[in-house]
Structure formats: structure tokens, C-alpha cells
Amino acid sequence: STHSTANEPPSAVVLHVTNRTGDSIELLWVNDQDEIWYAQVQIGDTLQQQTSTGAIWRARSSSSLQILAETRCIALGGIQHLLVDEPRDISAEDAPLPLQM
């Protein structure tokens, strides 16, 4: 084939997945309704995943398997960031107490 590896096709994307939660996370590629497991990202780590425009990626908590983040890749300079934070709906005992007036 005459495909040159020197310059990647414009559809190539590198997804940088950063785990900002207090647990490891699972990185899954979403294919229609199926999830294909790709990697586990440890606390504080950033994983670089080769992918392509239009791909949908989902991050789940390793312990609860709750969906924490999801993104569809777009070709924007070839690099895209997925910052995975703690779930928004934290339980009452984890929430800070309201300040007493």
C-alpha cells in the first residue's frame, strides 16, 4: 500500500483521559449499544488512547461502575481531553456541612 505513516490521516485523534476521582476508572469504547473495555486508569494518571473522529468513549468507576464521563471525539488538532471527575450527585454524608451562621 502507498499509505504514508509520516502524516496521520486527519481523522486520527489522541484522547487524553485524566482520572481526577478517588478511585481507578475503566475506559470503554461505545460501539452502538455495546461497550468494549480498553483500559483501566489509576488515580491521578492520564492515559493516551489512539482513536478517531466520531468515536464515543465512556469512563466508569471501577468500584461502582457508575458512568462518570462520556465524550464523542472530534478532530480538533488531533488531541482531545476527557477529564473524569467525581460524580456530581455525592451522597449526603460526603457533602460538606453547611456553614453555621
DSSP file (Angstrom, degrees, kcal/mol; ACC not computed):
  #  RESIDUE AA STRUCTURE BP1 BP2  ACC     N-H-->O    O-->H-N    N-H-->O    O-->H-N    TCO  KAPPA ALPHA  PHI   PSI    X-CA   Y-CA   Z-CA
    1    1 A S              0   0    0      0, 0.0     0, 0.0     0, 0.0     0, 0.0   0.000 360.0 360.0 360.0 153.6    0.0    0.0    0.0
    2    2 A T        +     0   0    0      2,-0.1     2,-0.2     0, 0.0     0, 0.0   0.277 360.0 135.8 -94.9  11.1    1.1    3.6   -0.6
    3    3 A H        -     0   0    0      1,-0.1     2,-0.5     2,-0.1     0, 0.0  -0.420  48.8-141.7 -64.4 127.1   -0.2    4.8    2.8
    4    4 A S        -     0   0    0     -2,-0.2     3,-0.2     3,-0.1    -1,-0.1  -0.773  12.7-163.5 -91.6 130.4    2.4    7.0    4.4
    5    5 A T  S    S+     0   0    0     -2,-0.5     3,-0.2     1,-0.2    -1,-0.1   0.539  77.5  83.9 -86.6  -6.0    2.8    6.7    8.1
    6    6 A A  S    S+     0   0    0      1,-0.2     2,-0.6     2,-0.0    -1,-0.2   0.932  98.8  31.6 -64.7 -45.0    4.7   10.0    8.3
    7    7 A N  S    S-     0   0    0     -3,-0.2    -1,-0.2     0, 0.0    -3,-0.1  -0.950  85.3-136.5-119.0 119.9    1.5   12.0    8.4
    8    8 A E        -     0   0    0     -2,-0.6    -3,-0.1    -3,-0.2    -2,-0.0  -0.288  35.7 -93.1 -64.3 151.6   -1.6   10.5   10.1
    9    9 A P    >   -     0   0    0      0, 0.0     3,-2.2     0, 0.0    -1,-0.1  -0.330  38.6-110.3 -61.4 152.6   -4.9   10.9    8.4
   10   10 A P  T 3  S+     0   0    0      0, 0.0    68,-0.1     0, 0.0    67,-0.1   0.671 114.8  66.7 -62.7 -15.2   -6.8   14.0    9.6
   11   11 A S  T 3  S+     0   0    0     41,-0.1    42,-2.0    42,-0.1     2,-0.2   0.557  74.8 110.7 -82.9  -6.1   -9.4   11.7   11.3
   12   12 A A  E <   -A   52   0A   0     -3,-2.2     2,-0.4    40,-0.2    40,-0.2  -0.501  46.0-177.8 -73.8 135.3   -6.8   10.5   13.8
   13   13 A V  E     -A   51   0A   0     38,-2.3    38,-3.1    -2,-0.2     2,-0.6  -0.983  21.8-149.8-131.4 141.2   -7.4   11.6   17.4
   14   14 A V  E     -Ab  50  79A   0     64,-3.3    66,-2.5    -2,-0.4     2,-0.6  -0.965  18.1-153.2-109.3 116.8   -5.4   11.0   20.6
   15   15 A L  E     -Ab  49  80A   0     34,-3.0    34,-2.8    -2,-0.6     2,-0.8  -0.802   0.9-155.6 -93.1 120.1   -7.8   11.1   23.6
   16   16 A H  E     -Ab  48  81A   0     64,-3.6    66,-3.1    -2,-0.6     2,-0.6  -0.855  11.0-166.1 -96.6 109.8   -6.1   12.1   26.8
   17   17 A V  E     -Ab  47  82A   0     30,-2.9    30,-2.7    -2,-0.8     2,-0.5  -0.869   3.0-168.8-102.6 116.2   -8.1   10.6   29.7
   18   18 A T  E     -Ab  46  83A   0     64,-2.5    66,-3.0    -2,-0.6     2,-0.9  -0.914  13.6-145.5-110.7 126.1   -7.3   12.0   33.1
   19   19 A N  E     + b   0  84A   0     26,-2.5    25,-2.0    -2,-0.5    66,-0.1  -0.785  27.7 163.8 -92.5 105.3   -8.6   10.4   36.3
   20   20 A R        +     0   0    0     64,-2.9    66,-0.4    -2,-0.9    -1,-0.1   0.118  47.3  98.4-105.9  19.4   -9.4   13.1   38.9
   21   21 A T  S    S-     0   0    0      2,-0.3    23,-0.2    64,-0.2     4,-0.1  -0.362  84.9-111.5 -95.4 180.0  -11.5   10.8   41.0
   22   22 A G  S    S+     0   0    0     -2,-0.1     2,-0.3    21,-0.1    21,-0.1   0.162  96.8  54.0 -96.7  17.6  -10.6    8.9   44.2
   23   23 A D  S    S-     0   0    0     19,-0.1    -2,-0.3    40,-0.0     2,-0.1  -0.952  93.5 -93.2-143.6 158.8  -10.9    5.5   42.5
   24   24 A S        -     0   0    0     -2,-0.3    38,-2.5    19,-0.1    39,-0.4  -0.404  44.4-145.8 -68.3 156.9   -9.5    3.8   39.4
   25   25 A I  E     -CD  41  61B   0     16,-2.4    16,-2.7    36,-0.2     2,-0.5  -0.888   6.2-129.7-126.6 157.1  -11.7    4.1   36.3
   26   26 A E  E     -CD  40  60B   0     34,-3.0    34,-2.2    -2,-0.3     2,-0.6  -0.914  16.5-146.1-107.5 129.9  -12.5    1.9   33.4
   27   27 A L  E     -CD  39  59B   0     12,-3.5    11,-2.9    -2,-0.5    12,-1.4  -0.857  22.2-176.4 -98.5 123.5  -12.2    3.3   29.9
   28   28 A L  E     -CD  37  58B   0     30,-3.1    30,-3.0    -2,-0.6     2,-0.5  -0.952  22.9-140.1-124.9 137.6  -14.8    1.9   27.4
   29   29 A W  E     -CD  36  57B   0      7,-3.1     7,-3.2    -2,-0.4     2,-0.6  -0.837  22.9-138.8 -92.7 131.3  -15.3    2.4   23.7
   30   30 A V  E     -CD  35  56B   0     26,-3.0     2,-0.6    -2,-0.5    26,-0.6  -0.827  21.0-178.4 -98.8 117.0  -19.0    2.6   22.9
   31   31 A N  E >   -C   34   0B   0      3,-2.8     3,-2.5    -2,-0.6     2,-0.5  -0.913  67.5 -57.6-116.7 101.3  -20.0    0.8   19.7
   32   32 A D  T 3  S-     0   0    0     -2,-0.6    -2,-0.0     1,-0.3     0, 0.0  -0.526 121.9 -21.9  57.8-114.0  -23.7    1.3   19.1
   33   33 A Q  T 3  S+     0   0    0     -2,-0.5    -1,-0.3    -3,-0.1     2,-0.2   0.509 121.9  95.5 -99.8  -5.7  -25.1   -0.1   22.4
   34   34 A D  E <   -C   31   0B   0     -3,-2.5    -3,-2.8     2,-0.0     2,-0.5  -0.581  62.0-147.1 -88.4 147.6  -22.1   -2.2   23.2
   35   35 A E  E     -C   30   0B   0     -5,-0.2     2,-0.6    -2,-0.2    -5,-0.2  -0.962   8.4-161.7-110.4 127.4  -19.2   -1.2   25.5
   36   36 A I  E     -C   29   0B   0     -7,-3.2    -7,-3.1    -2,-0.5     2,-0.2  -0.945  20.1-130.2-110.2 120.3  -15.7   -2.5   24.6
   37   37 A W  E     +C   28   0B   0     -2,-0.6    -9,-0.2    -9,-0.2     3,-0.1  -0.463  34.7 164.3 -72.0 135.1  -13.3   -2.3   27.5
   38   38 A Y  E     -     0   0B   0    -11,-2.9     2,-0.3     1,-0.4   -10,-0.2   0.728  53.1 -16.9-117.1 -42.3   -9.9   -0.7   26.7
   39   39 A A  E     -C   27   0B   0    -12,-1.4   -12,-3.5     2,-0.0     2,-0.4  -0.995  45.6-123.3-162.9 159.8   -8.0    0.3   29.8
   40   40 A Q  E     -C   26   0B   0     -2,-0.3     2,-0.5   -14,-0.2   -14,-0.2  -0.963  25.5-155.3-110.8 134.6   -8.0    1.0   33.5
   41   41 A V  E     -C   25   0B   0    -16,-2.7   -16,-2.4    -2,-0.4     3,-0.1  -0.945  13.1-138.1-113.6 122.5   -6.7    4.4   34.5
   42   42 A Q    >   -     0   0    0     -2,-0.5     3,-2.1   -18,-0.2   -23,-0.3  -0.256  41.2 -69.6 -76.2 165.0   -5.3    4.7   38.0
   43   43 A I  T 3  S+     0   0    0      1,-0.3    -1,-0.2   -21,-0.1   -23,-0.1  -0.300 120.3   4.4 -56.1 126.8   -6.0    7.7   40.4
   44   44 A G  T 3  S+     0   0    0    -25,-2.0    -1,-0.3     1,-0.3     2,-0.1   0.356 102.8 124.8  82.3  -6.4   -4.3   10.8   39.1
   45   45 A D    <   -     0   0    0     -3,-2.1   -26,-2.5   -26,-0.1     2,-0.4  -0.470  50.4-145.7 -87.1 158.0   -3.0    9.2   35.9
   46   46 A T  E     -A   18   0A   0    -28,-0.2     2,-0.4    -2,-0.1   -28,-0.2  -0.994  12.3-159.6-121.6 127.2   -3.5   10.3   32.3
   47   47 A L  E     -A   17   0A   0    -30,-2.7   -30,-2.9    -2,-0.4     2,-0.6  -0.863   8.7-145.9-105.1 137.8   -3.9    7.7   29.6
   48   48 A Q  E     -A   16   0A   0     -2,-0.4     2,-0.5   -32,-0.2   -32,-0.2  -0.918  20.3-172.8-104.3 116.2   -3.3    8.5   25.9
   49   49 A Q  E     -A   15   0A   0    -34,-2.8   -34,-3.0    -2,-0.6     2,-0.3  -0.932  19.9-135.2-114.5 121.2   -5.7    6.4   23.7
   50   50 A Q  E     +A   14   0A   0     -2,-0.5     2,-0.2   -36,-0.2   -36,-0.2  -0.565  46.7 138.8 -70.2 132.0   -5.4    6.4   19.9
   51   51 A T  E     -A   13   0A   0    -38,-3.1   -38,-2.3    -2,-0.3     2,-0.3  -0.764  39.9-111.6-153.6-162.0   -8.8    6.8   18.4
   52   52 A S  E >   -A   12   0A   0    -40,-0.2     3,-2.0    -2,-0.2    21,-0.3  -0.943  41.0 -70.3-145.0 164.7  -10.7    8.5   15.5
   53   53 A T  T 3  S+     0   0    0    -42,-2.0    21,-0.2    -2,-0.3     3,-0.1  -0.250 116.3  21.9 -55.5 134.6  -13.2   11.2   14.8
   54   54 A G  T 3  S+     0   0    0     19,-3.0    -1,-0.3     1,-0.3    20,-0.1   0.252  86.7 136.4  92.4 -13.1  -16.7   10.2   15.8
   55   55 A A    <   -     0   0    0     -3,-2.0    18,-3.2    17,-0.1     2,-0.5  -0.424  46.5-141.9 -69.0 142.8  -15.7    7.6   18.3
   56   56 A I  E     -DE  30  72B   0    -26,-0.6   -26,-3.0    16,-0.2     2,-0.4  -0.929  17.7-171.6-109.5 128.0  -17.6    7.6   21.6
   57   57 A W  E     -DE  29  71B   0     14,-2.7    14,-2.5    -2,-0.5     2,-0.4  -0.931   1.5-166.7-121.0 143.3  -15.6    6.9   24.8
   58   58 A R  E     -DE  28  70B   0    -30,-3.0   -30,-3.1    -2,-0.4     2,-0.5  -0.970   8.4-151.2-131.6 142.3  -17.1    6.4   28.3
   59   59 A A  E     -DE  27  69B   0     10,-2.9     9,-3.1    -2,-0.4    10,-1.4  -0.959  15.4-175.1-115.3 131.8  -15.5    6.3   31.7
   60   60 A R  E     -DE  26  67B   0    -34,-2.2   -34,-3.0    -2,-0.5     7,-0.2  -0.923  33.5-103.3-122.1 149.4  -16.9    4.3   34.6
   61   61 A S  E  >  -D   25   0B   0      5,-2.2     4,-1.6    -2,-0.3   -36,-0.2  -0.501  26.8-137.2 -64.1 135.4  -15.9    4.0   38.2
   62   62 A S  T  4 S+     0   0    0    -38,-2.5    -1,-0.1    -2,-0.2   -37,-0.1   0.858 100.2  37.9 -64.8 -34.2  -14.0    0.7   38.8
   63   63 A S  T  4 S+     0   0    0    -39,-0.4    -1,-0.2     1,-0.1   -38,-0.1   0.927 132.0  21.9 -86.1 -47.0  -15.9    0.0   42.1
   64   64 A S  T  4 S-     0   0    0      2,-0.1    -2,-0.2     1,-0.0     3,-0.1   0.658  87.3-138.7 -95.7 -16.2  -19.4    1.2   41.4
   65   65 A L     <  +     0   0    0     -4,-1.6     2,-0.1     1,-0.2    -3,-0.1   0.635  47.7 156.2  62.5  15.1  -19.4    1.0   37.6
   66   66 A Q        -     0   0    0      1,-0.1    -5,-2.2    -6,-0.1     2,-0.5  -0.472  52.5-108.2 -66.8 141.3  -21.3    4.3   37.6
   67   67 A I  E     +E   60   0B   0     -7,-0.2    -7,-0.3     1,-0.2     3,-0.1  -0.620  42.2 172.8 -72.1 123.2  -20.8    6.3   34.4
   68   68 A L  E     -     0   0B   0     -9,-3.1    17,-0.3    -2,-0.5     2,-0.3   0.710  60.5  -3.9-103.8 -28.4  -18.6    9.3   35.2
   69   69 A A  E     -E   59   0B   0    -10,-1.4   -10,-2.9    15,-0.1    -1,-0.4  -0.988  52.6-171.3-162.9 155.3  -18.0   10.8   31.8
   70   70 A E  E     +E   58   0B   0     -2,-0.3     2,-0.3   -12,-0.2   -12,-0.2  -0.980   9.9 178.5-151.8 143.7  -18.6   10.3   28.1
   71   71 A T  E     -E   57   0B   0    -14,-2.5   -14,-2.7    -2,-0.3     2,-0.5  -0.996  24.0-140.1-146.9 150.2  -17.3   12.1   25.1
   72   72 A R  E     -E   56   0B   0     -2,-0.3   -16,-0.2   -16,-0.2     2,-0.2  -0.958  36.1-120.0-107.4 127.3  -17.5   12.0   21.3
   73   73 A C        -     0   0    0    -18,-3.2   -19,-3.0    -2,-0.5     2,-0.4  -0.420  29.7-174.2 -72.6 136.9  -14.2   12.6   19.6
   74   74 A I        -     0   0    0    -21,-0.2     2,-1.4    -2,-0.2     4,-0.1  -0.956  34.2-111.5-124.6 148.1  -13.8   15.5   17.2
   75   75 A A        +     0   0    0     -2,-0.4     2,-0.4     2,-0.1   -62,-0.1  -0.644  56.0 148.8 -82.6  95.5  -10.8   16.2   15.1
   76   76 A L  S >  S-     0   0    0     -2,-1.4     3,-1.0     3,-0.1    -2,-0.1  -0.801  86.4 -35.0-129.7  88.7   -9.5   19.4   16.7
   77   77 A G  T 3  S-     0   0    0     -2,-0.4    -2,-0.1     1,-0.2     3,-0.1   0.544 100.7 -85.3  72.2   4.6   -5.7   19.5   16.4
   78   78 A G  T 3  S+     0   0    0      1,-0.1   -64,-3.3   -68,-0.1     2,-0.4   0.362 107.9  94.0  82.3  -7.9   -5.8   15.7   16.8
   79   79 A I  E <   +b   14   0A   0     -3,-1.0     2,-0.4   -66,-0.2   -64,-0.2  -0.970  47.3 178.3-122.9 135.1   -5.8   15.8   20.7
   80   80 A Q  E     -b   15   0A   0    -66,-2.5   -64,-3.6    -2,-0.4     2,-0.4  -0.989  16.7-142.2-134.2 144.8   -8.9   15.7   22.9
   81   81 A H  E     -b   16   0A   0     -2,-0.4     2,-0.5   -66,-0.2   -64,-0.2  -0.884  10.4-171.1-111.9 135.9   -9.1   15.7   26.7
   82   82 A L  E     -b   17   0A   0    -66,-3.1   -64,-2.5    -2,-0.4     2,-0.6  -0.937   9.8-165.7-122.4 106.3  -11.5   13.8   28.8
   83   83 A L  E     -b   18   0A   0     -2,-0.5     2,-0.7   -66,-0.2   -64,-0.2  -0.828   7.2-155.7 -94.8 119.4  -11.3   14.9   32.5
   84   84 A V  E     +b   19   0A   0    -66,-3.0   -64,-2.9    -2,-0.6     2,-0.2  -0.852  18.3 177.5-103.0 113.7  -13.0   12.4   34.7
   85   85 A D        -     0   0    0     -2,-0.7   -64,-0.2   -17,-0.3     3,-0.1  -0.559  39.7 -73.9-107.6 171.6  -14.2   13.9   38.0
   86   86 A E        -     0   0    0    -66,-0.4    -1,-0.2    -2,-0.2     4,-0.1  -0.281  65.9 -87.1 -57.9 149.5  -16.2   12.6   41.0
   87   87 A P        -     0   0    0      0, 0.0     3,-0.2     0, 0.0    -1,-0.1  -0.304  33.0-131.4 -59.9 146.9  -19.9   12.1   40.3
   88   88 A R  S    S+     0   0    0      1,-0.2     2,-2.3    -3,-0.1    -2,-0.1   0.892  95.6  68.2 -68.8 -40.9  -21.9   15.2   40.9
   89   89 A D  S    S+     0   0    0      3,-0.0    -1,-0.2     0, 0.0     2,-0.1  -0.424  71.8 175.4 -85.4  69.3  -24.6   13.5   43.0
   90   90 A I        -     0   0    0     -2,-2.3     5,-0.1    -3,-0.2    -2,-0.0  -0.443  36.8 -99.9 -73.3 148.9  -22.5   12.7   46.0
   91   91 A S    >>  -     0   0    0     -2,-0.1     3,-1.3     1,-0.1     4,-1.0  -0.233  33.0-105.5 -70.6 161.3  -24.3   11.2   48.9
   92   92 A A  G >4 S+     0   0    0      1,-0.3     3,-0.5     2,-0.2    -1,-0.1   0.836 117.1  55.9 -58.3 -38.0  -25.3   13.4   51.9
   93   93 A E  G 34 S+     0   0    0      1,-0.2    -1,-0.3     4,-0.0     4,-0.1   0.754 108.2  49.2 -71.7 -20.1  -22.6   12.1   54.2
   94   94 A D  G <4 S+     0   0    0     -3,-1.3    -1,-0.2     2,-0.1    -2,-0.2   0.692  92.2  95.1 -87.0 -19.0  -19.9   13.0   51.8
   95   95 A A  S << S-     0   0    0     -4,-1.0     2,-0.0    -3,-0.5    -4,-0.0  -0.433  86.9-103.3 -74.1 145.5  -21.2   16.6   51.2
   96   96 A P        -     0   0    0      0, 0.0    -1,-0.1     0, 0.0    -2,-0.1  -0.371  41.4-104.8 -64.4 146.1  -19.6   19.3   53.3
   97   97 A L        -     0   0    0      1,-0.1     3,-0.1    -4,-0.1    -4,-0.0  -0.441  40.7-101.4 -69.8 144.4  -21.8   20.5   56.2
   98   98 A P        -     0   0    0      0, 0.0     2,-0.2     0, 0.0    -1,-0.1  -0.371  44.7 -99.5 -64.2 146.3  -23.5   23.9   55.6
   99   99 A L        -     0   0    0      1,-0.1     2,-0.4    -3,-0.1     0, 0.0  -0.453  34.9-124.5 -68.2 134.3  -21.7   26.7   57.3
  100  100 A Q              0   0    0     -2,-0.2    -1,-0.1     1,-0.1    -3,-0.0  -0.657 360.0 360.0 -80.6 133.0  -23.4   27.7   60.6
  101  101 A M              0   0    0     -2,-0.4    -1,-0.1     0, 0.0    -2,-0.1   0.448 360.0 360.0 -83.5 360.0  -24.4   31.4   60.7
